[in-house]
Amino acid sequence: MPRTCRDTFLRLSEYLDGNLSARVCNEFQQHMAICPECRIITNTLRKTIELCRRLPQYPIPPEVSRRLRALVRSRLAQDRAGASLCRGG
């Protein structure tokens, strides 16, 4: 993937959320004007977000919520431990 495509992909969520500066947003749009692959990816993600927002929302059962939070906490702790090992090495 060319650098501009990679940059576009890395900032895609920010673009769709409207969180890019005017300059970066303009660069993003200029790239998409000439890159059909990035246009397809952007439009596909935009449509996916729209469809997901239309789905009914159901409450998460308390036990599932508790287990999910515990898993996230555990993974974050592992990531932090791994990052501290890398800094020391």
C-alpha positions as CSV (number, residue, x, y, z in Angstrom):
1,M,0.0,0.0,0.0
2,P,1.5,3.4,-0.9
3,R,2.2,5.7,2.0
4,T,-0.8,7.9,1.2
5,C,-3.1,4.9,1.2
6,R,-1.5,3.7,4.5
7,D,-2.0,7.2,6.1
8,T,-5.6,7.3,4.8
9,F,-6.3,3.9,6.3
10,L,-4.8,4.8,9.7
11,R,-6.9,8.0,9.9
12,L,-10.1,6.6,8.5
13,S,-12.0,6.5,11.7
14,E,-11.0,10.0,12.5
15,Y,-12.2,11.1,9.1
16,L,-15.6,9.4,9.4
17,D,-16.0,10.8,12.9
18,G,-15.2,14.4,11.7
19,N,-12.1,14.6,14.0
20,L,-9.5,15.7,11.4
21,S,-8.2,19.2,11.0
22,A,-9.4,21.1,7.9
23,R,-6.0,20.7,6.3
24,V,-5.7,16.9,7.0
25,C,-9.3,16.4,5.9
26,N,-8.6,18.2,2.6
27,E,-5.5,16.0,2.0
28,F,-7.6,12.9,2.8
29,Q,-10.3,14.0,0.3
30,Q,-7.7,14.8,-2.3
31,H,-6.2,11.3,-2.0
32,M,-9.6,9.7,-2.2
33,A,-10.4,11.6,-5.4
34,I,-7.5,9.8,-7.1
35,C,-7.5,6.4,-5.3
36,P,-10.5,4.1,-6.0
37,E,-9.3,1.6,-3.4
38,C,-9.4,4.1,-0.6
39,R,-12.8,5.4,-1.8
40,I,-14.2,1.8,-1.7
41,I,-12.8,1.2,1.8
42,T,-14.1,4.5,3.1
43,N,-17.5,4.1,1.6
44,T,-17.8,0.5,2.8
45,L,-16.9,1.4,6.4
46,R,-19.3,4.4,6.3
47,K,-22.1,2.1,5.1
48,T,-21.2,-0.5,7.8
49,I,-21.4,2.2,10.5
50,E,-24.8,3.4,9.2
51,L,-26.2,-0.2,9.2
52,C,-24.9,-0.9,12.7
53,R,-26.5,2.2,14.0
54,R,-29.9,1.0,12.7
55,L,-29.7,-2.3,14.6
56,P,-31.7,-2.7,17.7
57,Q,-29.8,-2.4,20.9
58,Y,-30.1,-5.1,23.5
59,P,-28.8,-4.9,27.1
60,I,-25.7,-6.9,27.9
61,P,-26.4,-9.5,30.6
62,P,-24.5,-8.5,33.8
63,E,-22.4,-11.7,33.8
64,V,-21.2,-11.1,30.2
65,S,-20.4,-7.5,31.0
66,R,-18.4,-8.5,34.1
67,R,-16.4,-11.1,32.2
68,L,-15.8,-8.7,29.3
69,R,-14.5,-6.0,31.6
70,A,-12.2,-8.5,33.3
71,L,-10.8,-9.6,30.0
72,V,-10.2,-6.0,28.8
73,R,-8.5,-5.2,32.1
74,S,-6.3,-8.3,31.9
75,R,-5.3,-7.5,28.3
76,L,-4.5,-3.9,29.1
77,A,-2.3,-5.1,32.0
78,Q,-0.5,-7.5,29.7
79,D,0.1,-4.8,27.1
80,R,1.4,-2.4,29.8
81,A,3.7,-5.1,31.1
82,G,5.0,-5.9,27.7
83,A,5.6,-2.2,26.9
84,S,7.5,-1.7,30.1
85,L,9.7,-4.7,29.2
86,C,10.5,-3.2,25.8
87,R,11.4,0.1,27.3
88,G,13.9,-1.5,29.6
89,G,15.5,-3.7,27.0
